[in-house]
């Protein structure tokens, strides 16, 4: 239906009472706030990759120092994800999300004033702390604001924010960098501060969170992730899913342009085209995942995508022609990264409101930390054997994903949140 293609979260009804209409409007505002926050993550990380050569030349950084700027941004994101997730469960989704965006914006802006390596490294690390909190808090906010039957679609829409940020960075950086330089690119990072101010003034906390605040606290949020055997199994399963997701994503996206260049003689332009088409395939996969998961369930959709990832990564390693590599990259991206569209709904349904944002951020950032070894592992395998062997290895890790989904993850589609 036409309505299904929009980001709206509440089921429309011509005779709906005023309160339902208000909830419908709130759900849409919450969804957009969450998606914009996650888009900033993607935009920031990609522009950093684009402008690193200019920074290194201007500040006389070594290759190790340049790489450390990315590494410490990700380390900050892991720390921020864990800390801000717990703060969100204590003080509120909207309040803490606005804190993370403000922290990210201010310290990204300060990067434009950096005079050397150490102050820039400090600014990047603190900006990463703010960046890390946005994914899980936004997912929790979107899940709590929307109708149960549209929860996976809400999750997928927030996931699309990352892809929008990546595409925006890819399009804008080549245009802006020659004009405003790397300092100007970091100064653009101050704009999210405006978003934070507007969001905090116009968006209240979800009713589900406010109701939970009236209840006595029996356990710290982290303890609720392992409160019993069933919950511990689910937490282990989700951590495995997030780890494989991030490991495969970073392993592929960091090394595939190099693979195409060395194996098939791709120019920078062709590699950029491959990246753009693959990102579009990922975006379609995320969008489709939300609709399938709301229709057929979380577990069947995850398993379908995981099987698709095993097959397509293996098949991709055998492709030879430029056209097949282009189309194959899009289909592979659809399965490999499309699963990001389901984590928000899946995790939200497994944990109570008192620990929902903590679960989102802790479990996803465990995956992000493990995923940081993806480029290292793929590079080592490619150097020791070949890129094809590295791709076959990546295909194999999705089998672990399938086993975790089958034996550790329960199905909670359509259930009311606790």
PAMARBA-354570 format. One record per atom (N, C-alpha, C): y, z, x; residue in one letter. Coordinates in steps of 0.02 Angstrom, whole numbers, padded with zeros to 5 digits, always signed. Last residue first. Example, Ala and Ser with C-alpha at 12.3 -4.5 7.8 and 13.67 -1.06 7.14 Angstrom:
2
-00112+00354+00642s-00053+00357+00684s+00002+00394+00645s-00284+00390+00660a-00225+00390+00615a-00165+00390+00660a
% end
This chain:
418
-00235+01350+00400x-00241+01423+00393x-00174+01457+00406x-00213+01203+00301x-00206+01239+00364x-00208+01314+00352x-00339+01132+00197x-00275+01167+00203x-00272+01204+00269x-00425+00982+00244x-00424+01054+00229x-00353+01082+00237x-00428+00849+00283x-00404+00865+00216x-00401+00939+00199x-00556+00871+00401x-00511+00825+00367x-00493+00850+00298x-00630+00939+00496x-00588+00978+00450x-00540+00934+00411x-00777+00948+00589x-00735+00904+00547x-00697+00946+00497x-00792+01017+00757x-00805+01015+00685x-00758+00968+00649x-00854+00977+00915x-00796+00972+00872x-00816+00971+00798x-00973+00980+00990x-00927+01036+00996x-00871+01036+00944x-01055+00867+00977x-01086+00933+00980x-01038+00992+00981x-00977+00749+00967x-01038+00757+00926x-01060+00830+00922x-00876+00766+01062x-00859+00758+00991x-00919+00772+00946x-00951+00773+01181x-00909+00829+01161x-00892+00826+01087x-01009+00645+01182x-01052+00704+01177x-01012+00765+01154x-00893+00565+01196x-00936+00557+01138x-00979+00620+01128x-00847+00607+01323x-00806+00615+01263x-00848+00613+01200x-00949+00559+01404x-00938+00631+01399x-00897+00648+01338x-00920+00425+01390x-00983+00449+01363x-00980+00525+01355x-00806+00409+01463x-00799+00412+01390x-00864+00431+01355x-00847+00393+01592x-00822+00460+01573x-00813+00465+01497x-00886+00258+01605x-00937+00310+01598x-00910+00377+01574x-00769+00189+01626x-00806+00178+01563x-00855+00234+01551x-00740+00234+01754x-00697+00254+01699x-00731+00244+01632x-00843+00167+01824x-00841+00240+01822x-00799+00265+01764x-00799+00037+01804x-00863+00057+01775x-00869+00133+01772x-00682+00043+01880x-00678+00032+01808x-00743+00052+01773x-00737+00058+02009x-00693+00110+01982x-00687+00104+01906x-00802-00064+02020x-00842-00003+02020x-00801+00055+01991x-00688-00145+02023x-00737-00153+01969x-00781-00091+01963x-00624-00111+02140x-00592-00093+02077x-00642-00098+02019x-00748-00044+02255x-00707-00098+02228x-00674-00073+02164x-00769+00064+02369x-00813+00013+02340x-00773-00048+02317x-00664+00136+02426x-00732+00142+02454x-00778+00087+02430x-00553+00100+02350x-00551+00092+02423x-00621+00093+02453x-00594+00133+02222x-00576+00063+02236x-00576+00050+02312x-00612+00270+02236x-00670+00228+02221x-00655+00155+02237x-00478+00308+02260x-00530+00322+02310x-00592+00278+02299x-00414+00267+02142x-00394+00239+02206x-00447+00249+02260x-00479+00349+02049x-00485+00276+02044x-00467+00243+02110x-00436+00475+02096x-00507+00457+02094x-00517+00382+02092x-00295+00466+02083x-00325+00482+02147x-00398+00460+02150x-00278+00441+01944x-00258+00391+01994x-00289+00402+02062x-00341+00566+01895x-00365+00499+01878x-00344+00447+01929x-00285+00688+01914x-00332+00666+01966x-00358+00596+01953x-00213+00710+01800x-00176+00695+01860x-00220+00672+01918x-00304+00751+01706x-00288+00680+01708x-00248+00660+01770x-00298+00888+01722x-00358+00853+01746x-00343+00778+01753x-00170+00905+01663x-00182+00927+01732x-00243+00891+01762x-00192+00856+01535x-00142+00823+01577x-00152+00842+01651x-00286+00949+01488x-00305+00878+01496x-00257+00841+01541x-00203+01058+01486x-00263+01061+01528x-00286+00989+01541x-00117+01008+01390x-00093+01011+01459x-00148+01026+01508x-00193+01018+01273x-00172+00952+01296x-00149+00954+01369x-00211+01158+01270x-00269+01114+01276x-00249+01044+01300x-00077+01206+01262x-00123+01229+01314x-00180+01179+01324x-00021+01138+01149x+00007+01130+01216x-00041+01151+01272x-00107+01171+01039x-00086+01103+01053x-00065+01095+01126x-00113+01312+01049x-00173+01271+01057x-00155+01199+01075x+00021+01345+01025x-00011+01364+01087x-00072+01321+01100x+00035+01297+00895x+00073+01264+00948x+00045+01282+01017x-00058+01389+00830x-00064+01315+00826x-00027+01280+00883x-00071+01522+00811x-00088+01497+00878x-00086+01421+00881x-00035+01553+00681x-00014+01600+00733x-00028+01574+00804x-00101+01458+00605x-00029+01449+00617x-00005+01493+00674x-00265+01430+00680x-00218+01457+00630x-00145+01448+00652x-00352+01276+00720x-00323+01341+00739x-00273+01365+00686x-00395+01152+00679x-00445+01196+00709x-00419+01267+00721x-00291+01075+00634x-00340+01097+00584x-00391+01146+00612x-00223+01045+00751x-00189+01084+00699x-00238+01112+00649x-00314+00961+00817x-00300+01029+00844x-00267+01073+00791x-00310+00846+00731x-00372+00880+00748x-00359+00952+00770x-00173+00808+00729x-00207+00829+00668x-00269+00870+00684x-00154+00781+00869x-00111+00827+00832x-00144+00853+00769x-00251+00685+00904x-00255+00753+00930x-00213+00803+00890x-00238+00553+00862x-00277+00599+00822x-00275+00672+00844x-00171+00468+00947x-00146+00473+00879x-00183+00525+00837x-00242+00458+01060x-00187+00506+01061x-00159+00517+00991x-00329+00352+01044x-00352+00419+01023x-00296+00471+01024x-00274+00242+01104x-00264+00250+01032x-00283+00319+01007x-00306+00224+01235x-00251+00268+01221x-00239+00279+01146x-00427+00148+01227x-00418+00199+01278x-00363+00248+01260x-00410+00055+01121x-00462+00107+01117x-00448+00165+01165x-00296-00019+01160x-00303+00005+01092x-00353+00063+01088x-00326-00059+01290x-00275-00009+01279x-00278+00021+01210x-00423-00159+01260x-00443-00099+01298x-00391-00043+01287x-00340-00250+01197x-00395-00219+01159x-00418-00155+01194x-00252-00282+01303x-00226-00255+01240x-00280-00219+01200x-00340-00331+01399x-00300-00272+01414x-00273-00240+01350x-00389-00446+01336x-00434-00390+01348x-00397-00326+01364x-00274-00525+01342x-00299-00503+01277x-00346-00443+01285x-00266-00537+01485x-00209-00516+01444x-00232-00487+01377x-00391-00581+01524x-00366-00518+01551x-00308-00491+01509x-00396-00703+01458x-00443-00651+01437x-00421-00583+01464x-00294-00771+01528x-00288-00759+01456x-00334-00702+01433x-00344-00776+01659x-00282-00741+01645x-00275-00724+01570x-00522-00744+01681x-00465-00787+01666x-00404-00746+01648x-00614-00635+01700x-00590-00675+01757x-00527-00715+01741x-00700-00478+01666x-00658-00535+01646x-00628-00569+01707x-00769-00364+01696x-00805-00427+01706x-00760-00488+01693x-00693-00256+01662x-00709-00263+01733x-00743-00330+01748x-00696-00263+01524x-00635-00285+01559x-00649-00297+01633x-00818-00206+01491x-00809-00278+01482x-00749-00303+01523x-00787-00071+01519x-00841-00105+01556x-00833-00181+01551x-00685-00051+01428x-00670-00041+01499x-00724-00076+01541x-00755-00079+01307x-00699-00122+01329x-00681-00112+01403x-00857+00020+01295x-00873-00052+01296x-00817-00092+01328x-00785+00141+01299x-00841+00129+01345x-00853+00054+01352x-00695+00119+01191x-00670+00128+01259x-00724+00114+01310x-00783+00114+01081x-00743+00055+01097x-00716+00059+01168x-00828+00245+01084x-00875+00191+01097x-00838+00127+01116x-00705+00304+01051x-00737+00320+01114x-00789+00267+01133x-00682+00255+00922x-00636+00237+00976x-00668+00250+01044x-00791+00316+00855x-00782+00244+00855x-00737+00220+00911x-00762+00451+00876x-00823+00423+00905x-00818+00347+00907x-00641+00464+00803x-00643+00477+00875x-00704+00444+00907x-00690+00434+00675x-00639+00391+00706x-00638+00402+00781x-00783+00537+00648x-00805+00467+00649x-00755+00421+00684x-00692+00653+00662x-00748+00641+00706x-00773+00568+00706x-00596+00638+00555x-00576+00640+00626x-00634+00622+00672x-00612+00521+00416x-00624+00584+00451x-00607+00579+00525x-00575+00410+00342x-00646+00421+00355x-00662+00486+00391x-00434+00419+00316x-00479+00387+00269x-00552+00409+00279x-00374+00479+00423x-00360+00506+00356x-00408+00478+00304x-00423+00396+00524x-00441+00466+00524x-00427+00500+00457x-00362+00273+00493x-00434+00279+00490x-00456+00352+00486x-00227+00306+00515x-00249+00283+00450x-00325+00289+00442x-00225+00344+00651x-00203+00390+00599x-00228+00371+00530x-00269+00226+00715x-00309+00287+00718x-00290+00334+00661x-00165+00134+00701x-00226+00125+00663x-00268+00188+00660x-00072+00188+00793x-00054+00179+00722x-00117+00174+00679x-00146+00178+00912x-00123+00243+00888x-00108+00240+00813x-00164+00039+00921x-00222+00083+00917x-00204+00151+00890x-00033-00006+00935x-00071-00025+00875x-00131+00021+00866x-00007+00052+01062x+00032+00072+01003x-00004+00054+00938x-00099-00019+01142x-00104+00054+01134x-00068+00078+01072x-00044-00147+01131x-00112-00134+01107x-00124-00060+01096x+00077-00121+01196x+00078-00140+01125x+00009-00130+01094x+00026-00098+01324x+00060-00043+01288x+00065-00059+01213x-00023-00226+01352x-00070-00170+01348x-00039-00112+01310x+00096-00298+01356x+00046-00315+01305x-00004-00258+01296x+00157-00235+01467x+00190-00235+01401x+00139-00249+01346x+00066-00260+01572x+00081-00192+01553x+00111-00189+01483x+00071-00401+01577x+00008-00368+01561x+00021-00297+01536x+00204-00415+01616x+00183-00441+01551x+00118-00409+01529x+00198-00358+01742x+00240-00326+01691x+00221-00350+01622x+00115-00450+01804x+00092-00381+01797x+00132-00344+01744x+00199-00561+01800x+00137-00562+01763x+00109-00492+01753x+00302-00514+01885x+00317-00534+01816x+00254-00533+01773x+00236-00493+02005x+00266-00436+01971x+00280-00452+01898x+00087-00598+01999x+00154-00581+02022x+00179-00520+01984x-00086-00587+02035x-00032-00580+01986x+00034-00564+02020x-00204-00615+02105x-00141-00641+02130x-00085-00638+02080x-00321-00553+02070x-00306-00616+02037x-00239-00646+02058x-00331-00440+02153x-00391-00478+02135x-00375-00547+02109x-00201-00391+02174x-00246-00402+02231x-00304-00448+02214x-00145-00386+02042x-00111-00419+02097x-00159-00438+02153x-00237-00311+01969x-00222-00380+01948x-00189-00419+02005x-00229-00190+02040x-00293-00226+02033x-00281-00299+02016x-00096-00155+02016x-00119-00168+02085x-00184-00208+02085x-00099-00136+01877x-00056-00188+01906x-00077-00206+01978x-00198-00027+01871x-00213-00094+01847x-00165-00148+01873x-00157+00101+01914x-00191+00056+01961x-00201-00015+01937x-00091+00168+01811x-00063+00170+01878x-00093+00115+01923x-00169+00146+01698x-00101+00121+01698x-00069+00122+01768x-00298+00205+01730x-00290+00134+01715x-00218+00110+01726x-00270+00340+01756x-00309+00300+01803x-00301+00226+01793x-00201+00379+01642x-00165+00375+01706x-00203+00334+01757x-00309+00363+01545x-00243+00332+01537x-00207+00324+01604x-00417+00439+01594x-00423+00367+01585x-00356+00332+01581x-00356+00566+01595x-00387+00539+01655x-00392+00463+01651x-00319+00585+01461x-00268+00580+01512x-00294+00550+01577x-00450+00583+01399x-00394+00542+01375x-00343+00530+01430x-00519+00684+01466x-00542+00614+01472x-00485+00566+01452x-00440+00793+01422x-00448+00778+01494x-00469+00706+01504x-00454+00793+01284x-00387+00783+01312x-00391+00765+01386x-00594+00817+01275x-00564+00757+01246x-00496+00742+01278x-00603+00944+01337x-00638+00886+01366x-00607+00821+01340x-00527+01020+01248x-00506+01015+01318x-00539+00956+01352x-00607+01008+01133x-00540+00978+01133x-00515+00970+01205x-00721+01082+01177x-00726+01012+01157x-00659+00976+01160x-00667+01209+01199x-00697+01172+01255x-00701+01097+01239x-00629+01237+01067x-00578+01234+01120x-00604+01196+01181x-00754+01238+01003x-00704+01189+00984x-00651+01181+01038x-00811+01349+01068x-00842+01282+01074x-00792+01228+01057x-00723+01448+01023x-00728+01434+01095x-00759+01366+01107x-00750+01447+00886x-00684+01428+00909x-00684+01410+00984x-00883+01492+00889x-00867+01427+00859x-00799+01402+00884x-00873+01620+00950x-00912+01566+00981x-00892+01498+00955x-00700+01679+00943x-00772+01683+00928x-00807+01622+00958x-00577+01663+01004x-00588+01724+00966x-00661+01734+00947x-00506+01577+01087x-00575+01595+01106x-00597+01657+01067x-00382+01563+01037x-00416+01501+01057x-00488+01514+01075x-00332+01689+01021x-00357+01655+00961x-00392+01589+00977x-00281+01720+01144x-00345+01749+01126x-00375+01715+01064x-00157+01655+01139x-00209+01630+01184x-00278+01657+01166x-00082+01734+01045x-00103+01666+01029x-00159+01640+01074x-00147+01901+01024x-00103+01855+01059x-00127+01784+01046x-00185+01969+00861x-00205+01946+00928x-00149+01903+00958x-00120+02014+00747x-00179+02050+00770x-00198+02032+00842x+00032+02038+00671x-00001+02001+00725x-00059+02043+00752x+00057+02036+00492x+00051+02073+00556x+00013+02032+00608x+00160+01910+00415x+00096+01943+00423x+00094+01981+00490x+00275+01838+00413x+00275+01900+00375x+00210+01940+00384x+00247+01723+00480x+00287+01773+00515x+00289+01840+00478x+00187+01644+00385x+00144+01676+00434x+00182+01732+00471x+00298+01595+00318x+00252+01639+00283x+00208+01677+00332x+00354+01515+00418x+00392+01572+00393x+00347+01621+00357x+00254+01416+00430x+00268+01461+00486x+00305+01523+00462x+00261+01358+00303x+00198+01386+00326x+00210+01435+00384x+00390+01304+00297x+00373+01362+00256x+00310+01397+00279x+00465+01261+00456x+00419+01247+00400x+00400+01310+00363x+00642+01293+00486x+00571+01303+00503x+00526+01286+00444x+00763+01159+00462x+00739+01228+00462x+00666+01232+00481x+00879+01052+00527x+00808+01059+00512x+00788+01132+00517x+01012+01042+00567x+00992+01008+00505x+00920+01021+00484x+01035+01104+00689x+01081+01116+00634x+01056+01091+00567x+00938+01055+00773x+00939+01128+00760x+00984+01144+00700x+00972+00920+00777x+00908+00941+00748x+00910+01015+00729x+01094+00922+00844x+01090+00897+00775x+01027+00922+00741x+01055+00973+00969x+01105+01007+00929x+01100+00987+00856x+00961+00877+01013x+00941+00947+01004x+00990+00984+00959x+01041+00764+01024x+00986+00765+00975x+00965+00837+00960x+01119+00805+01130x+01151+00793+01066x+01099+00795+01010x+01025+00808+01230x+01058+00871+01212x+01093+00865+01144x+00987+00675+01252x+00945+00717+01209x+00976+00784+01191x+01091+00633+01344x+01095+00616+01273x+01049+00659+01229x+01064+00657+01476x+01102+00709+01440x+01104+00695+01365x+01005+00546+01532x+00961+00599+01507x+00997+00656+01473x+01104+00474+01587x+01084+00455+01519x+01040+00508+01488x+01100+00525+01714x+01153+00549+01670x+01138+00531+01597x+00997+00450+01770x+00985+00521+01755x+01038+00549+01708x+01068+00330+01779x+01007+00333+01738x+00990+00405+01721x+01168+00364+01870x+01186+00348+01801x+01126+00351+01754x+01091+00375+01985x+01126+00434+01959x+01146+00423+01886x+01046+00245+02005x+00997+00296+01986x+01031+00359+01959x+01166+00129+01925x+01130+00161+01980x+01083+00216+01957x+01232+00053+01833x+01252+00123+01838x+01215+00161+01893x+01185-00081+01860x+01255-00068+01839x+01275+00005+01853x+01051-00086+01890x+01098-00120+01935x+01171-00104+01921x+01001-00006+01777x+00999+00018+01846x+01046-00019+01893x+01008-00077+01655x+01057-00025+01670x+01059-00006+01744x+00906-00174+01652x+00973-00192+01632x+01025-00142+01658x+00789-00108+01692x+00811-00167+01730x+00883-00188+01714x+00790-00003+01588x+00801+00011+01659x+00822-00050+01699x+00761-00056+01461x+00829-00036+01478x+00841-00027+01552x+00623-00088+01453x+00674-00138+01435x+00743-00121+01462x+00556+00026+01496x+00540-00038+01528x+00593-00091+01513x+00609+00121+01408x+00623+00126+01480x+00610+00060+01515x+00555+00074+01288x+00628+00077+01296x+00646+00081+01370x+00418+00090+01312x+00446+00022+01303x+00521+00022+01313x+00414+00231+01320x+00392+00189+01377x+00422+00119+01372x+00458+00267+01191x+00496+00287+01250x+00479+00246+01311x+00355+00213+01114x+00424+00189+01105x+00467+00206+01165x+00248+00289+01159x+00247+00218+01173x+00317+00189+01165x+00289+00416+01110x+00280+00405+01182x+00284+00331+01198x+00287+00394+00971x+00350+00409+01005x+00345+00396+01080x+00158+00386+00929x+00193+00322+00941x+00260+00333+00976x+00132+00519+00903x+00103+00488+00962x+00136+00422+00979x+00194+00529+00779x+00222+00566+00836x+00196+00536+00901x+00104+00449+00708x+00174+00428+00713x+00209+00465+00771x-00014+00522+00715x-00011+00457+00749x+00062+00434+00757x+00020+00633+00636x+00003+00642+00707x+00010+00576+00745x+00035+00570+00512x+00092+00604+00543x+00081+00613+00618x-00097+00528+00495x-00044+00478+00501x+00019+00507+00531x-00158+00652+00482x-00174+00610+00541x-00123+00555+00550x-00102+00696+00358x-00091+00733+00421x-00105+00691+00483x-00112+00660+00230x-00074+00615+00273x-00064+00645+00343x-00175+00758+00158x-00206+00692+00158x-00169+00642+00202x-00088+00870+00172x-00152+00867+00208x-00182+00798+00212x+00086+00828+00199x+00030+00838+00153x-00036+00831+00191x+00182+00910+00332x+00158+00854+00293x+00102+00874+00245x+00220+01018+00411x+00268+00992+00362x+00238+00942+00314x+00120+01043+00500x+00135+01095+00451x+00182+01070+00397x+00122+00927+00579x+00062+00944+00540x+00077+00995+00485x+00248+00934+00639x+00232+00879+00595x+00173+00896+00550x+00234+01053+00716x+00286+01047+00665x+00269+00992+00615x+00129+01017+00803x+00121+01073+00757x+00171+01069+00700x+00191+00911+00872x+00131+00898+00833x+00119+00954+00783x+00298+00979+00934x+00311+00925+00886x+00251+00911+00842x+00226+01063+01018x+00269+01092+00966x+00283+01040+00912x+00160+00971+01102x+00123+01016+01058x+00164+01045+01002x+00271+00896+01163x+00213+00865+01129x+00181+00913+01079x+00366+00983+01225x+00384+00943+01166x+00324+00916+01128x+00344+01053+01342x+00336+01088+01279x+00340+01043+01218x+00371+00971+01452x+00302+00988+01436x+00293+01020+01368x+00511+00964+01468x+00474+00905+01444x+00405+00924+01418x+00541+01086+01527x+00564+01071+01460x+00526+01014+01429x+00475+01065+01649x+00457+01123+01608x+00479+01111+01536x+00545+00955+01699x+00475+00947+01679x+00451+01005+01635x+00664+01016+01734x+00664+00966+01680x+00594+00955+01654x+00613+01089+01841x+00637+01125+01781x+00642+01078+01722x+00581+00983+01928x+00530+01031+01907x+00551+01067+01843x+00705+00920+01947x+00649+00883+01916x+00597+00931+01890x+00779+01021+02012x+00801+00995+01947x+00744+00960+01910x+00702+01033+02131x+00711+01091+02086x+00731+01067+02016x+00718+00905+02186x+00651+00929+02169x+00655+00988+02120x+00856+00906+02210x+00828+00858+02162x+00759+00881+02139x+00863+01003+02309x+00895+01017+02244x+00870+00968+02191x+00784+00938+02409x+00764+01002+02381x+00799+01018+02315x+00844+00811+02444x+00776+00817+02416x+00764+00882+02380x+01018+00801+02392x+00962+00795+02439x+00896+00807+02404x+01109+00810+02292x+01134+00789+02358x+01078+00780+02410x+01120+00772+02118x+01081+00795+02176x+01107+00767+02241x+01174+00733+02001x+01220+00764+02050x+01185+00785+02114x+01074+00690+01921x+01123+00640+01941x+01172+00667+01993x+01007+00805+01887x+00978+00763+01939x+01027+00711+01964x+01076+00852+01778x+01093+00880+01843x+01063+00840+01900x+01007+00783+01675x+01076+00765+01691x+01097+00791+01760x+00890+00856+01678x+00887+00785+01694x+00957+00761+01712x+00940+00978+01638x+00917+00972+01707x+00903+00899+01727x+00978+00948+01504x+01027+00975+01552x+01004+00964+01624x+00858+00901+01444x+00918+00859+01448x+00966+00883+01502x+00767+01010+01453x+00751+00945+01482x+00814+00903+01494x+00838+01104+01378x+00822+01117+01448x+00807+01052+01485x+00841+01038+01253x+00903+01055+01287x+00891+01067+01361x+00705+01029+01223x+00744+00967+01230x+00808+00981+01268x+00672+01165+01216x+00639+01122+01266x+00679+01059+01277x+00753+01210+01109x+00761+01238+01176x+00732+01191+01229x+00700+01136+01004x+00769+01122+01024x+00783+01152+01093x+00576+01199+00999x+00579+01128+01015x+00649+01109+01037x+00615+01325+00957x+00590+01317+01026x+00589+01244+01046x+00663+01298+00824x+00703+01333+00874x+00680+01319+00945x+00554+01234+00763x+00617+01198+00772x+00660+01232+00826x+00452+01337+00769x+00442+01269+00794x+00509+01236+00811x+00468+01510+00824x+00481+01455+00777x+00475+01386+00809x+00427+01620+00898x+00497+01616+00877x+00513+01557+00831x+00286+01613+00920x+00319+01678+00910x+00387+01670+00877x+00249+01485+00939x+00210+01524+00890x+00242+01592+00876x+00339+01455+01040x+00347+01423+00975x+00308+01461+00922x+00288+01526+01148x+00353+01545+01121x+00363+01516+01051x+00170+01452+01170x+00166+01522+01148x+00232+01546+01118x+00230+01331+01210x+00184+01333+01153x+00178+01403+01125x+00302+01365+01323x+00339+01351+01262x+00294+01347+01200x+00194+01389+01415x+00243+01441+01399x+00278+01427+01332x+00123+01265+01416x+00089+01328+01401x+00139+01381+01378x+00223+01171+01447x+00182+01164+01388x+00149+01229+01367x+00272+01217+01569x+00315+01219+01510x+00275+01213+01446x+00161+01191+01652x+00186+01259+01644x+00227+01265+01580x+00155+01050+01637x+00097+01092+01620x+00119+01164+01608x+00282+01012+01683x+00262+00998+01614x+00203+01040+01592x+00278+01051+01818x+00324+01085+01773x+00305+01074+01700x+00185+00955+01857x+00168+01026+01863x+00214+01067+01817x+00260+00839+01835x+00200+00851+01795x+00178+00924+01799x+00360+00859+01931x+00379+00850+01861x+00320+00864+01816x+00283+00862+02045x+00312+00925+02022x+00342+00919+01952x+00246+00725+02053x+00195+00778+02048x+00225+00842+02020x+00369+00659+02067x+00327+00647+02008x+00278+00704+01998x+00411+00714+02188x+00456+00718+02130x+00417+00706+02065x+00310+00679+02276x+00314+00749+02255x+00361+00757+02195x+00337+00546+02306x+00280+00562+02263x+00283+00632+02236x+00446+00568+02390x+00455+00530+02328x+00398+00545+02279x+00385+00637+02495x+00437+00670+02455x+00448+00634+02389x+00299+00537+02543x+00271+00600+02518x+00322+00637+02474x+00390+00441+02586x+00344+00425+02532x+00315+00488+02501x+00551+00523+02612x+00488+00494+02635x+00445+00477+02574x+00722+00483+02575x+00660+00520+02561x+00600+00484+02590x+00863+00455+02580x+00820+00451+02640x+00756+00494+02631x+00937+00440+02469x+00932+00508+02495x+00886+00512+02556x+00930+00301+02447x+00995+00334+02448x+00992+00402+02482x+00793+00271+02448x+00838+00237+02494x+00904+00275+02502x+00744+00354+02344x+00719+00362+02413x+00766+00330+02464x+00812+00299+02234x+00824+00369+02254x+00804+00379+02327x+00756+00171+02231x+00828+00178+02241x+00845+00249+02263x+00618+00202+02207x+00639+00167+02269x+00714+00175+02283x+00628+00272+02079x+00609+00307+02140x+00629+00269+02204x+00651+00205+01961x+00709+00218+02004x+00692+00254+02069x+00526+00190+01897x+00567+00132+01911x+00621+00145+01964x+00482+00323+01882x+00444+00276+01923x+00484+00215+01943x+00581+00368+01795x+00575+00399+01861x+00535+00353+01908x+00555+00296+01682x+00615+00278+01720x+00612+00310+01790x+00436+00361+01642x+00434+00291+01664x+00496+00273+01703x+00474+00491+01609x+00425+00481+01662x+00424+00409+01687x+00570+00467+01506x+00589+00500+01568x+00539+00485+01624x+00497+00404+01403x+00555+00371+01433x+00570+00401+01501x+00401+00502+01370x+00381+00437+01396x+00437+00401+01432x+00487+00607+01326x+00438+00616+01379x+00420+00550+01412x+00556+00549+01221x+00593+00568+01281x+00547+00580+01340x+00456+00541+01126x+00482+00479+01156x+00520+00494+01220x+00446+00672+01087x+00392+00645+01128x+00413+00579+01160x+00566+00683+01012x+00553+00727+01069x+00500+00699+01115x+00543+00588+00912x+00597+00577+00960x+00587+00621+01022x+00438+00649+00842x+00427+00585+00875x+00480+00571+00928x+00502+00765+00791x+00444+00771+00835x+00433+00707+00875x+00600+00709+00709x+00620+00754+00764x+00563+00760+00814x+00520+00638+00618x+00564+00601+00663x+00586+00645+00722x+00456+00747+00553x+00417+00695+00587x+00460+00658+00638x+00561+00816+00496x+00520+00849+00546x+00481+00798+00587x+00605+00719+00405x+00650+00742+00459x+00610+00775+00515x+00491+00711+00321x+00514+00652+00359x+00560+00672+00416x+00486+00841+00269x+00430+00815+00309x+00451+00755+00350x+00605+00847+00197x+00596+00890+00255x+00541+00863+00300x+00578+00755+00095x+00632+00742+00141x+00625+00783+00205x+00471+00824+00033x+00462+00755+00058x+00516+00739+00109x+00533+00940-00008x+00481+00943+00043x+00468+00875+00074x+00618+00886-00107x+00647+00919-00048x+00596+00922+00008x+00523+00841-00196x+00566+00792-00164x+00598+00822-00101x+00471+00964-00235x+00428+00917-00199x+00469+00864-00163x+00583+01018-00301x+00557+01051-00241x+00514+01005-00200x+00600+00936-00412x+00650+00935-00359x+00623+00965-00295x+00441+00858-00457x+00497+00905-00465x+00542+00904-00405x+00396+00690-00491x+00392+00748-00447x+00452+00794-00459x+00378+00574-00560x+00396+00633-00598x+00395+00697-00557x+00342+00482-00464x+00404+00471-00500x+00427+00533-00537x+00290+00531-00308x+00274+00531-00379x+00339+00527-00417x+00215+00516-00145x+00269+00507-00192x+00245+00510-00264x+00159+00633-00030x+00137+00585-00080x+00190+00576-00133x+00247+00641+00124x+00229+00671+00060x+00208+00617+00012x+00282+00564+00235x+00224+00607+00238x+00202+00635+00171x+00335+00404+00299x+00341+00457+00249x+00276+00497+00245x+00335+00296+00383x+00321+00361+00412x+00325+00419+00363x+00245+00161+00300x+00306+00196+00319x+00287+00263+00349x+00130+00108+00253x+00155+00081+00316x+00218+00116+00340x+00106+00163+00130x+00065+00185+00186x+00092+00162+00252x+00186+00093+00040x+00206+00161+00059x+00169+00184+00122x+00117-00025+00018x+00178-00025+00058x+00198+00044+00083x-00059+00000+00042x+00000+00000+00000x+00062+00000+00044x
% end
